[in-house]
Amino acid sequence: MKKFIEEFKAFALKGNMFEMAIGIIIGGAFTNIVKSLTDNLINPILNFVTGAAVYTWSDIAGFASSFVSALVNFLIMAFILFCMLKGVNKLMSFGQKKEETPTTKKCPFCRTEIDILATRCPNCTSVLEEKREPAEV
C-alpha cells in the first residue's frame, strides 16, 4: 500500500499533470469570457443595429457589468491558480539542493586546483588564458 501511495504521489505531482489541469481550468474560464463577450456586447450591438431590440441605459449598464464581472472572475481564478502552482513548485523543490557556482578550476598544465579567477597557476607558474567574450563592433 505504501508503494502505491508513493507511485500516486509521483504521478500527481508531475509538472506536466499540473500544467494540463491548469490549462483546462483556464480554458474553461476563458470560454466564459468569450460567452460573456458575445452575449453581453456583440449580440446587443447587432440587435440594436438591425432593429431587433431597443435597450435602455440600465440594460446597457447590465451588459457591461456582466462582461466586466466575467473578466474579474477570470483574473481572480488565474491569480489563485498561479499562487497554488507556485506553492506546489516550492514544495517539490523543498528537499533539493541548489547547484553552487564553482569557485575553483583545474590548471590545464599541472592539473592542481586553483581559484577560478586566477590568471597564473601558483603551483607551476603557468600563465592561464582567460575566457574573453568577443568584442562588439
Rosetta blueprint (number, residue, H / E / L):
1 M L
2 K H
3 K H
4 F H
5 I H
6 E H
7 E H
8 F H
9 K H
10 A H
11 F H
12 A H
13 L L
14 K L
15 G H
16 N H
17 M H
18 F H
19 E H
20 M H
21 A H
22 I H
23 G H
24 I H
25 I H
26 I H
27 G H
28 G H
29 A H
30 F H
31 T H
32 N H
33 I H
34 V H
35 K H
36 S H
37 L H
38 T H
39 D H
40 N H
41 L H
42 I H
43 N H
44 P H
45 I H
46 L H
47 N H
48 F H
49 V H
50 T H
51 G L
52 A L
53 A L
54 V L
55 Y L
56 T L
57 W H
58 S H
59 D H
60 I H
61 A H
62 G H
63 F H
64 A H
65 S H
66 S H
67 F H
68 V H
69 S H
70 A H
71 L H
72 V H
73 N H
74 F H
75 L H
76 I H
77 M H
78 A H
79 F H
80 I H
81 L H
82 F H
83 C H
84 M H
85 L H
86 K H
87 G H
88 V H
89 N H
90 K H
91 L H
92 M H
93 S L
94 F L
95 G L
96 Q L
97 K L
98 K L
99 E L
100 E L
101 T L
102 P L
103 T L
104 T E
105 K E
106 K E
107 C L
108 P L
109 F L
110 C L
111 R L
112 T L
113 E E
114 I E
115 D E
116 I L
117 L L
118 A L
119 T L
120 R E
121 C L
122 P L
123 N L
124 C L
125 T L
126 S L
127 V E
128 L L
129 E L
130 E L
131 K L
132 R L
133 E L
134 P L
135 A L
136 E L
137 V L
